[in-house]
């Protein structure tokens, strides 16, 4: 099995869909890698990942544009042709673990309390009764 782990920021609010009676959240997350090239010039490269999270907790309302998340899951590549006719590929992730980390430009107290409550609920939901 191949597993992908990364920390990124959501590019748009999560969209909830119902599939065969189950709730799935779809969203995009970006990770930006900063480095210096061979000439010492600062560069950055952003990788976008299309994500699908089969929701077990009510985390959807907190997955909004700019939210920083830790994501873990099973990656796949999807080949497609751009509008200009060029071949391209997109990275997709079936999320198996999601943790809210914070938000840019938002007061820390209320959001941090919400994150703790959601992450505690998710941990309790993962506990097996035996």
MMTF fields as JSON, N, C-alpha, C and O atoms, coordinates in Angstrom:
{
  "mmtfVersion": "1.0.0",
  "mmtfProducer": "UNKNOWN",
  "numBonds": 519,
  "numAtoms": 520,
  "numGroups": 130,
  "numChains": 1,
  "numModels": 1,
  "chainsPerModel": [1],
  "groupsPerChain": [130],
  "chainIdList": ["A"],
  "bondAtomList": [4, 2, 8, 6, 12, 10, 16, 14, 20, 18, 24, 22, 28, 26, 32, 30, 36, 34, 40, 38, 44, 42, 48, 46, 52, 50, 56, 54, 60, 58, 64, 62, 68, 66, 72, 70, 76, 74, 80, 78, 84, 82, 88, 86, 92, 90, 96, 94, 100, 98, 104, 102, 108, 106, 112, 110, 116, 114, 120, 118, 124, 122, 128, 126, 132, 130, 136, 134, 140, 138, 144, 142, 148, 146, 152, 150, 156, 154, 160, 158, 164, 162, 168, 166, 172, 170, 176, 174, 180, 178, 184, 182, 188, 186, 192, 190, 196, 194, 200, 198, 204, 202, 208, 206, 212, 210, 216, 214, 220, 218, 224, 222, 228, 226, 232, 230, 236, 234, 240, 238, 244, 242, 248, 246, 252, 250, 256, 254, 260, 258, 264, 262, 268, 266, 272, 270, 276, 274, 280, 278, 284, 282, 288, 286, 292, 290, 296, 294, 300, 298, 304, 302, 308, 306, 312, 310, 316, 314, 320, 318, 324, 322, 328, 326, 332, 330, 336, 334, 340, 338, 344, 342, 348, 346, 352, 350, 356, 354, 360, 358, 364, 362, 368, 366, 372, 370, 376, 374, 380, 378, 384, 382, 388, 386, 392, 390, 396, 394, 400, 398, 404, 402, 408, 406, 412, 410, 416, 414, 420, 418, 424, 422, 428, 426, 432, 430, 436, 434, 440, 438, 444, 442, 448, 446, 452, 450, 456, 454, 460, 458, 464, 462, 468, 466, 472, 470, 476, 474, 480, 478, 484, 482, 488, 486, 492, 490, 496, 494, 500, 498, 504, 502, 508, 506, 512, 510, 516, 514],
  "bondOrderList": [1, 1, 1, 1, 1, 1, 1, 1, 1, 1, 1, 1, 1, 1, 1, 1, 1, 1, 1, 1, 1, 1, 1, 1, 1, 1, 1, 1, 1, 1, 1, 1, 1, 1, 1, 1, 1, 1, 1, 1, 1, 1, 1, 1, 1, 1, 1, 1, 1, 1, 1, 1, 1, 1, 1, 1, 1, 1, 1, 1, 1, 1, 1, 1, 1, 1, 1, 1, 1, 1, 1, 1, 1, 1, 1, 1, 1, 1, 1, 1, 1, 1, 1, 1, 1, 1, 1, 1, 1, 1, 1, 1, 1, 1, 1, 1, 1, 1, 1, 1, 1, 1, 1, 1, 1, 1, 1, 1, 1, 1, 1, 1, 1, 1, 1, 1, 1, 1, 1, 1, 1, 1, 1, 1, 1, 1, 1, 1, 1],
  "groupList": [{"groupName": "UNK", "atomNameList": ["N", "CA", "C", "O"], "elementList": ["N", "C", "C", "O"], "formalChargeList": [0, 0, 0, 0], "bondAtomList": [1, 0, 2, 1, 3, 2], "bondOrderList": [1, 1, 2], "singleLetterCode": "X", "chemCompType": "L-PEPTIDE LINKING"}],
  "groupTypeList": [0, 0, 0, 0, 0, 0, 0, 0, 0, 0, 0, 0, 0, 0, 0, 0, 0, 0, 0, 0, 0, 0, 0, 0, 0, 0, 0, 0, 0, 0, 0, 0, 0, 0, 0, 0, 0, 0, 0, 0, 0, 0, 0, 0, 0, 0, 0, 0, 0, 0, 0, 0, 0, 0, 0, 0, 0, 0, 0, 0, 0, 0, 0, 0, 0, 0, 0, 0, 0, 0, 0, 0, 0, 0, 0, 0, 0, 0, 0, 0, 0, 0, 0, 0, 0, 0, 0, 0, 0, 0, 0, 0, 0, 0, 0, 0, 0, 0, 0, 0, 0, 0, 0, 0, 0, 0, 0, 0, 0, 0, 0, 0, 0, 0, 0, 0, 0, 0, 0, 0, 0, 0, 0, 0, 0, 0, 0, 0, 0, 0],
  "groupIdList": [1, 2, 3, 4, 5, 6, 7, 8, 9, 10, 11, 12, 13, 14, 15, 16, 17, 18, 19, 20, 21, 22, 23, 24, 25, 26, 27, 28, 29, 30, 31, 32, 33, 34, 35, 36, 37, 38, 39, 40, 41, 42, 43, 44, 45, 46, 47, 48, 49, 50, 51, 52, 53, 54, 55, 56, 57, 58, 59, 60, 61, 62, 63, 64, 65, 66, 67, 68, 69, 70, 71, 72, 73, 74, 75, 76, 77, 78, 79, 80, 81, 82, 83, 84, 85, 86, 87, 88, 89, 90, 91, 92, 93, 94, 95, 96, 97, 98, 99, 100, 101, 102, 103, 104, 105, 106, 107, 108, 109, 110, 111, 112, 113, 114, 115, 116, 117, 118, 119, 120, 121, 122, 123, 124, 125, 126, 127, 128, 129, 130],
  "secStructList": [7, 7, 7, 3, 3, 3, 3, 3, 3, 3, 1, 1, 7, 7, 3, 3, 3, 3, 3, 6, 6, 3, 3, 3, 3, 3, 3, 3, 3, 3, 3, 3, 3, 3, 3, 3, 7, 6, 6, 1, 7, 3, 3, 3, 3, 3, 3, 3, 3, 3, 3, 3, 3, 3, 7, 1, 1, 1, 7, 4, 4, 4, 7, 7, 6, 6, 3, 3, 3, 3, 3, 3, 3, 3, 3, 3, 3, 3, 3, 3, 3, 7, 6, 6, 1, 7, 3, 3, 3, 3, 3, 3, 3, 3, 3, 3, 3, 3, 3, 3, 3, 3, 3, 6, 6, 1, 7, 2, 2, 2, 2, 2, 2, 2, 2, 2, 2, 2, 2, 2, 2, 2, 2, 2, 2, 2, 7, 7, 7, 7],
  "xCoordList": [0.84, 0.0, 0.886, 1.94, 0.445, 1.121, 0.305, -0.917, 0.997, 0.305, 0.956, 2.181, 0.129, 0.598, 0.199, -0.94, 1.146, 0.888, 1.356, 2.444, 0.542, 1.0, 0.17, -0.946, 0.744, 0.051, -0.171, 0.755, -1.39, -1.704, -2.867, -3.435, -3.21, -4.319, -5.399, -5.102, -6.662, -7.776, -7.907, -7.817, -8.122, -8.27, -9.702, -9.943, -10.658, -12.071, -12.811, -12.298, -14.011, -14.834, -15.148, -15.341, -15.194, -15.545, -16.985, -17.862, -17.201, -18.534, -18.983, -18.299, -20.141, -20.675, -21.577, -22.408, -21.392, -22.243, -22.679, -21.997, -23.807, -24.299, -24.066, -24.495, -23.389, -23.123, -23.551, -22.967, -24.573, -25.107, -25.397, -25.116, -25.957, -26.331, -25.212, -25.448, -24.001, -22.872, -22.486, -22.677, -21.946, -21.557, -20.072, -19.224, -19.766, -18.382, -18.135, -18.966, -16.981, -16.585, -15.502, -14.523, -15.686, -14.69, -14.108, -14.84, -12.778, -12.09, -10.707, -10.229, -10.069, -8.702, -7.808, -8.195, -6.612, -5.635, -4.318, -3.98, -3.581, -2.308, -1.181, -1.334, -0.042, 1.18, 2.225, 2.466, 2.843, 3.878, 5.236, 5.462, 6.124, 7.497, 8.413, 8.439, 9.164, 10.084, 11.516, 11.888, 12.311, 13.696, 14.519, 13.97, 15.827, 16.731, 17.274, 17.681, 17.275, 17.798, 19.319, 19.927, 19.94, 21.397, 22.084, 23.287, 21.323, 21.868, 21.573, 21.899, 20.961, 20.656, 19.401, 19.149, 18.599, 17.369, 16.222, 16.018, 15.478, 14.348, 13.278, 12.867, 12.835, 11.796, 10.695, 10.907, 9.545, 8.494, 7.707, 7.52, 7.258, 6.477, 5.252, 5.382, 4.08, 2.842, 2.24, 2.118, 1.871, 1.214, -0.215, -0.449, -1.166, -2.587, -3.032, -2.634, -3.856, -4.371, -5.892, -6.411, -6.606, -8.062, -8.358, -7.879, -9.15, -9.371, -10.824, -11.746, -11.004, -12.324, -12.224, -11.4, -13.075, -13.072, -14.456, -15.431, -14.536, -15.805, -16.012, -15.407, -16.875, -17.028, -17.596, -18.613, -16.91, -17.369, -17.764, -18.469, -17.308, -17.653, -18.172, -18.063, -18.719, -19.266, -18.191, -18.322, -17.15, -16.04, -16.275, -15.587, -17.23, -17.487, -17.581, -16.956, -18.341, -18.464, -17.141, -17.02, -16.158, -14.861, -13.864, -12.793, -14.204, -13.314, -13.634, -14.35, -13.093, -13.346, -12.037, -10.948, -12.163, -11.007, -9.967, -10.282, -8.719, -7.611, -7.333, -6.293, -8.228, -8.01, -6.789, -6.645, -5.915, -4.741, -5.102, -5.675, -4.758, -5.101, -3.908, -3.027, -3.918, -3.015, -3.865, -4.946, -3.37, -4.101, -3.228, -2.017, -3.875, -3.199, -4.173, -5.37, -3.656, -4.551, -3.877, -2.65, -4.701, -4.236, -4.28, -5.351, -3.097, -3.051, -3.3, -3.121, -3.721, -3.834, -3.621, -3.79, -3.248, -3.076, -4.191, -4.605, -4.67, -5.706, -5.199, -4.917, -5.085, -4.641, -5.832, -6.944, -5.593, -6.639, -6.001, -4.778, -6.813, -6.35, -6.876, -8.068, -5.985, -6.386, -7.238, -7.357, -7.83, -8.638, -7.828, -8.377, -6.509, -5.649, -5.144, -4.355, -5.608, -5.24, -3.974, -3.53, -3.386, -2.15, -2.474, -3.422, -1.688, -1.897, -1.429, -0.445, -2.133, -1.794, -2.224, -2.886, -1.834, -2.222, -2.545, -1.976, -3.458, -3.842, -3.684, -3.918, -3.283, -3.097, -4.39, -4.952, -4.857, -6.078, -5.72, -4.763, -6.514, -6.26, -7.573, -8.483, -7.653, -8.779, -8.323, -7.52, -8.839, -8.369, -8.831, -10.014, -7.865, -8.183, -8.007, -8.556, -7.241, -7.025, -6.976, -6.219, -7.774, -7.829, -7.766, -8.513, -6.871, -6.799, -6.784, -6.008, -7.64, -7.666, -6.506, -6.296, -5.75, -4.595, -4.795, -4.191, -5.602, -5.819, -6.266, -6.56, -6.308, -6.718, -5.815, -5.307, -5.625, -4.91, -5.828, -7.024, -5.285, -5.975, -7.291, -8.28, -7.303, -8.502, -8.071, -7.0, -8.91, -8.605, -8.379, -9.176, -7.312, -6.947, -7.865, -8.05, -8.437, -9.155, -10.338, -10.339, -11.339, -12.556, -12.261, -12.753, -11.466, -11.198, -10.407, -10.683, -9.425, -8.643, -9.522, -9.332, -10.491, -11.404, -12.257, -12.475, -12.744, -13.534, -12.71, -13.207, -11.447, -10.564, -10.365, -10.461, -10.085, -9.878, -11.129, -11.028, -12.299, -13.553, -13.763, -14.152, -13.511, -13.692, -12.668, -13.016, -11.388, -10.358, -10.594, -10.34, -11.083, -11.415, -12.558, -12.531, -13.568, -14.71, -14.267, -14.729, -13.37, -12.877, -12.075, -12.19, -11.254, -10.48, -11.388, -11.15, -12.437, -13.379, -14.122, -14.399, -14.444, -15.151, -14.267, -14.77, -12.948, -12.027, -11.759, -11.274, -12.068, -11.831, -12.786, -13.985, -12.238, -13.06, -13.53, -12.797, -14.735, -15.273, -14.709, -15.17, -13.744, -13.18, -11.688, -11.033],
  "yCoordList": [-1.178, 0.0, 1.242, 1.271, 2.252, 3.541, 4.498, 4.568, 5.249, 6.205, 7.568, 7.677, 8.609, 9.983, 10.754, 10.664, 11.519, 12.382, 13.781, 13.945, 14.798, 16.159, 17.15, 16.859, 18.331, 19.447, 20.474, 20.825, 20.953, 21.925, 22.802, 22.661, 23.715, 24.632, 24.369, 24.1, 24.449, 24.224, 25.38, 26.551, 25.022, 26.012, 26.484, 27.536, 25.727, 26.109, 25.368, 24.398, 25.825, 25.152, 23.726, 23.467, 22.82, 21.434, 21.354, 22.091, 20.45, 20.217, 18.834, 17.84, 18.78, 17.508, 16.884, 17.559, 15.583, 14.835, 13.547, 13.036, 13.046, 11.756, 10.721, 10.906, 9.633, 8.548, 7.248, 6.833, 6.616, 5.364, 5.475, 4.552, 6.6, 6.798, 7.243, 7.48, 7.364, 7.804, 9.228, 9.64, 9.962, 11.346, 11.43, 10.897, 12.098, 12.299, 13.798, 14.516, 14.258, 15.653, 15.718, 14.975, 16.605, 16.824, 18.222, 19.194, 18.312, 19.586, 19.467, 18.364, 20.602, 20.634, 21.235, 22.179, 20.683, 21.208, 21.402, 20.653, 22.427, 22.752, 22.731, 23.186, 22.192, 22.238, 22.991, 22.664, 23.998, 24.767, 24.422, 24.514, 24.028, 23.653, 24.8, 25.195, 25.336, 26.442, 25.929, 25.149, 26.374, 25.92, 26.967, 27.88, 26.826, 27.69, 26.891, 25.739, 27.517, 26.832, 26.883, 27.377, 26.373, 26.289, 27.654, 27.738, 28.732, 30.091, 30.795, 31.972, 30.093, 30.662, 31.513, 32.218, 31.456, 32.231, 31.432, 30.26, 32.093, 31.441, 31.081, 31.925, 29.838, 29.331, 28.687, 28.35, 28.522, 27.744, 26.975, 27.418, 25.821, 24.94, 24.477, 23.946, 24.681, 24.302, 23.071, 23.01, 22.105, 20.898, 20.887, 20.996, 20.753, 20.681, 19.233, 18.438, 18.899, 17.541, 17.611, 18.318, 16.877, 16.755, 15.651, 14.527, 15.971, 15.049, 14.609, 15.366, 13.377, 12.834, 12.235, 11.356, 12.722, 12.249, 11.721, 12.472, 10.426, 9.801, 10.125, 9.518, 11.088, 11.715, 10.773, 10.111, 10.732, 9.982, 10.92, 10.522, 12.164, 13.187, 14.401, 14.463, 15.338, 16.529, 17.605, 18.698, 17.304, 18.23, 19.165, 20.177, 18.836, 19.585, 21.088, 21.808, 21.608, 23.057, 23.768, 24.974, 23.027, 23.626, 23.563, 24.165, 22.843, 22.726, 23.852, 23.658, 25.017, 26.203, 26.704, 26.32, 27.551, 28.1, 28.619, 29.402, 28.177, 28.651, 27.826, 28.014, 26.907, 26.081, 25.195, 24.558, 25.166, 24.299, 22.94, 22.85, 21.877, 20.519, 19.583, 19.799, 18.535, 17.403, 16.339, 16.0, 15.814, 14.796, 13.565, 13.656, 12.426, 11.151, 10.275, 10.259, 9.551, 8.691, 7.97, 7.911, 7.422, 6.611, 7.468, 7.898, 7.717, 8.587, 7.828, 6.613, 8.59, 8.054, 9.204, 10.373, 8.852, 9.837, 9.68, 8.567, 10.806, 10.771, 11.539, 12.734, 10.861, 11.504, 12.164, 11.636, 13.323, 14.027, 14.897, 15.025, 15.487, 16.376, 17.774, 17.952, 18.765, 20.137, 20.707, 20.103, 21.875, 22.545, 22.874, 22.967, 23.052, 23.352, 22.087, 22.166, 20.907, 19.657, 19.005, 17.995, 19.562, 19.01, 17.913, 18.044, 16.833, 15.808, 16.333, 17.068, 15.955, 16.375, 15.282, 14.316, 15.453, 14.501, 15.266, 16.326, 14.723, 15.331, 14.332, 13.137, 14.832, 13.985, 13.966, 15.015, 12.764, 12.593, 11.836, 11.062, 12.078, 11.42, 10.976, 11.779, 9.688, 9.182, 9.292, 8.487, 10.288, 10.646, 9.608, 9.281, 9.096, 8.15, 8.786, 8.295, 9.879, 10.586, 12.069, 12.505, 12.842, 14.288, 14.944, 14.575, 15.922, 16.684, 18.163, 18.605, 18.921, 20.372, 20.969, 20.631, 21.857, 22.465, 23.944, 24.453, 24.628, 26.053, 26.766, 26.155, 28.099, 28.956, 30.157, 30.636, 30.631, 31.885, 33.031, 33.0, 34.028, 35.272, 35.056, 35.737, 34.123, 33.922, 33.865, 33.348, 34.397, 34.366, 32.941, 32.06, 32.687, 31.322, 30.639, 29.425, 31.353, 30.705, 29.87, 28.654, 30.493, 29.775, 28.63, 27.519, 28.882, 27.852, 26.702, 25.539, 27.016, 25.959, 25.073, 23.858, 25.675, 24.889, 23.977, 22.816, 24.491, 23.681, 22.516, 21.393, 22.78, 21.732, 20.637, 19.455, 21.018, 20.032, 19.165, 17.944, 19.793, 19.058, 18.069, 16.925, 18.499, 17.628, 16.501, 15.346, 16.833, 15.799, 14.791, 13.6, 15.26, 14.341, 13.41, 12.216, 13.975, 13.168, 12.134, 10.994, 12.531, 11.608, 10.489, 9.335, 10.807, 9.791, 8.809, 7.601, 9.339, 8.467, 7.563, 6.403, 8.098, 7.298, 6.175, 5.133, 6.382, 5.36, 4.26, 3.188, 4.505, 3.502, 2.334, 2.518, 1.147, -0.054, -0.465, -0.293, -1.002, -1.365, -2.662, -3.115, -3.26, -4.519, -4.484, -5.453],
  "zCoordList": [0.0, 0.0, 0.0, 0.636, -0.715, -0.736, 0.111, -0.018, 0.995, 1.856, 1.673, 1.618, 1.578, 1.436, 2.676, 3.133, 3.226, 4.368, 4.0, 3.447, 4.304, 4.095, 4.883, 5.314, 5.061, 5.68, 4.591, 3.86, 4.484, 3.446, 3.849, 4.932, 2.949, 3.167, 2.129, 0.965, 2.562, 1.646, 0.657, 1.026, -0.604, -1.66, -1.814, -2.407, -1.291, -1.336, -0.235, 0.323, 0.075, 1.085, 0.63, -0.558, 1.584, 1.274, 0.774, 1.225, -0.158, -0.718, -0.27, -0.512, 0.385, 0.884, -0.182, -0.79, -0.391, -1.319, -0.628, 0.26, -1.05, -0.562, -1.654, -2.793, -1.308, -2.247, -1.571, -0.57, -2.131, -1.578, -0.082, 0.682, 0.327, 1.721, 2.635, 3.82, 2.12, 2.935, 2.536, 1.392, 3.489, 3.264, 2.908, 3.624, 1.801, 1.392, 1.22, 0.664, 1.706, 1.552, 0.479, 0.529, -0.481, -1.527, -1.37, -1.182, -1.451, -1.334, -1.952, -2.214, -2.182, -2.688, -1.617, -0.928, -1.484, -0.533, -1.267, -2.183, -0.843, -1.485, -0.468, 0.666, -0.896, -0.096, -0.913, -2.075, -0.305, -0.999, -0.422, 0.785, -1.299, -0.953, -1.352, -2.517, -0.398, -0.671, -0.64, 0.236, -1.601, -1.7, -2.443, -3.059, -2.379, -3.142, -4.316, -4.164, -5.491, -6.671, -6.675, -5.725, -7.745, -7.798, -7.785, -7.536, -8.053, -8.033, -6.715, -6.561, -5.759, -4.462, -4.439, -3.462, -5.516, -5.601, -4.974, -5.29, -4.079, -3.418, -4.447, -5.243, -4.428, -5.327, -4.493, -3.328, -5.079, -4.422, -5.463, -6.596, -5.042, -5.909, -5.114, -4.011, -5.678, -5.005, -5.677, -6.901, -4.861, -5.345, -4.822, -3.619, -5.74, -5.387, -5.37, -6.222, -4.398, -4.249, -4.117, -3.253, -4.976, -4.865, -3.86, -4.009, -2.832, -1.72, -1.605, -1.906, -1.165, -0.836, 0.561, 0.814, 1.467, 2.858, 3.188, 3.207, 3.448, 3.82, 5.291, 6.174, 5.526, 6.834, 7.889, 7.678, 9.031, 10.195, 11.33, 12.257, 11.252, 12.237, 11.48, 10.255, 12.181, 11.541, 11.386, 11.937, 10.652, 10.457, 9.262, 9.127, 8.407, 7.183, 7.339, 6.561, 8.321, 8.457, 8.753, 8.537, 9.244, 9.572, 8.416, 8.49, 7.357, 6.201, 5.22, 4.238, 5.506, 4.696, 4.073, 4.498, 3.08, 2.371, 3.351, 4.248, 3.173, 3.997, 5.228, 5.859, 5.603, 6.788, 6.57, 5.527, 7.571, 7.486, 8.069, 9.154, 7.329, 7.732, 7.562, 6.73, 8.383, 8.181, 7.509, 7.99, 6.39, 5.646, 5.459, 5.259, 5.529, 5.319, 4.546, 4.835, 3.566, 2.824, 1.685, 1.597, 0.815, -0.303, -1.57, -1.996, -2.178, -3.359, -4.657, -4.741, -5.664, -7.017, -7.996, -7.65, -9.218, -10.272, -11.287, -11.61, -11.785, -12.818, -14.028, -13.94, -15.142, -16.381, -17.064, -17.04, -17.673, -18.407, -19.479, -19.533, -20.319, -21.378, -21.062, -20.81, -21.077, -20.774, -21.901, -22.967, -21.658, -22.681, -23.929, -25.027, -23.754, -24.903, -25.599, -26.541, -25.127, -25.778, -25.253, -25.799, -24.201, -23.621, -22.603, -21.829, -22.604, -21.574, -20.216, -20.135, -19.16, -17.805, -16.837, -17.217, -15.579, -14.539, -13.265, -13.005, -12.479, -11.208, -10.085, -10.263, -8.92, -7.744, -6.941, -6.625, -6.616, -5.83, -4.557, -4.523, -3.506, -2.231, -1.602, -1.395, -1.303, -0.508, 0.945, 1.416, 1.641, 2.977, 3.997, 4.083, 4.768, 5.829, 7.209, 8.195, 7.278, 8.542, 8.239, 7.372, 8.947, 8.759, 10.122, 11.028, 10.275, 11.516, 11.173, 10.326, 11.831, 11.656, 12.436, 13.601, 11.793, 12.451, 12.76, 13.704, 12.014, 12.27, 11.021, 9.994, 11.138, 10.024, 9.953, 10.967, 8.765, 8.6, 9.006, 8.718, 9.662, 10.018, 10.76, 10.487, 11.684, 12.497, 13.95, 14.269, 14.832, 16.258, 16.727, 16.405, 17.481, 17.84, 18.853, 18.767, 19.791, 20.882, 20.424, 20.612, 19.831, 19.476, 18.514, 18.711, 17.48, 16.487, 17.095, 16.803, 17.938, 18.573, 19.456, 19.493, 20.173, 20.996, 20.122, 20.47, 18.986, 18.061, 17.523, 17.429, 17.167, 16.629, 17.663, 17.336, 18.923, 19.969, 20.132, 20.254, 20.135, 20.289, 19.142, 19.376, 17.913, 16.751, 16.746, 16.499, 17.022, 17.032, 18.156, 17.976, 19.334, 20.423, 20.024, 20.32, 19.345, 18.896, 17.872, 17.896, 16.969, 15.942, 16.587, 16.173, 17.604, 18.282, 19.007, 18.99, 19.648, 20.357, 19.374, 19.679, 18.188, 17.18, 16.651, 16.231, 16.669, 16.165, 17.194, 16.831, 18.478, 19.52, 19.327, 19.122, 19.396, 19.284, 20.676, 21.649, 20.783, 22.09, 22.658, 23.705, 22.012, 22.516, 22.461, 22.843]
}
